[in-house]
Amino acid sequence: MGVFVFLPLVLPLSAWPVARLAATRLHPRTATRLLTAVAVVMAVCSMLCLALLMVVGTAQLPGNPLPDGWSDPEVRAAVPHDEVAGRAAIPALAVVAAACARTLRRHRRVTRRARRALAGVPGRTVAVLPDSTPYAYALPGGRGRIVVTTALLAGLAPAERRALFAHERAHLSARHHRHLLAAHLAARANPFLRPLRTAVVYTAERWADEEAARAVGDRRTVARAIGKAALLSPAAPAPTLAALAAAGPVPRRVAALLAPAPVARTWPSAFTSVGLAAWGAAAGALVSAMSSANSAVTLFLVLHAATPL
């Protein structure tokens, strides 16, 4: 394997320019799906890399339950600096597992708390809360539910309210909470993937903006609704997750809505800047996956040969 076993740990650095280009040049729907897939693949590959390093680097430690043959010099030679890398991989994996578990627990806890709070509120698809704090978000689960306060509705015109509801319905129908949760978990697994998480938050909001503009039929109305909602509610309510009430960079969203609608292409040509960003992201994910798969297969063959019958 050699030094290539470390490639999945550092390859997510390529996500920085890719996230920027894809978020600004690709259609929001394509960008959200692409960046989420890239983040998940790279996160899984980096965790697999850490697991391989831990297995090879700690097989020779006293009291290790692994087979004795796994501590042979031929096995340790498969990973450069196996002892240092193997021991460092243990706390790294522990930190990653703890961070991902904490994110999942918090997501489930907040979602359950929100559902319990809305249990007695009338309305199966829309819950209007008599609250002086203006905010709105889409609560996933089942058919989903749109939560909005009277304070926010009072600050919007009728057409802007329709745009608001269309935006939140787009979040529910496209299941954006899954994309956001996957991006958050990927960023916990590898800090180099944080730009992808930020980009997915933005592109998911842009996706919902475009769906709302298509439903309402007026891009300027959606832009006004977004701007007013941002001015009325500068921050999400404390009990909600960013995945439930993430506004994203509002000025960029408003500017995008005031511009012509993006072309909904499934996969752009590689001979354009848009295509270069998309194909670069896909190539990075593929290289990371192939590197990890190659390391896993090679290590399996080495460990199988070193294991006594």
Secondary structure as UniProt FT lines:
FT   HELIX           2..6
FT   HELIX           7..10
FT   HELIX           11..14
FT   HELIX           15..25
FT   HELIX           28..58
FT   TURN            59..60
FT   TURN            62..63
FT   HELIX           68..71
FT   HELIX           73..76
FT   TURN            77..78
FT   TURN            80..81
FT   HELIX           82..117
FT   TURN            118..120
FT   STRAND          126..129
FT   STRAND          136..139
FT   TURN            142..143
FT   STRAND          145..149
FT   HELIX           150..154
FT   HELIX           158..173
FT   TURN            174..175
FT   HELIX           176..189
FT   HELIX           191..193
FT   HELIX           194..216
FT   HELIX           219..232
FT   TURN            238..239
FT   TURN            242..244
FT   HELIX           250..258
FT   TURN            270..271
FT   HELIX           273..306
//
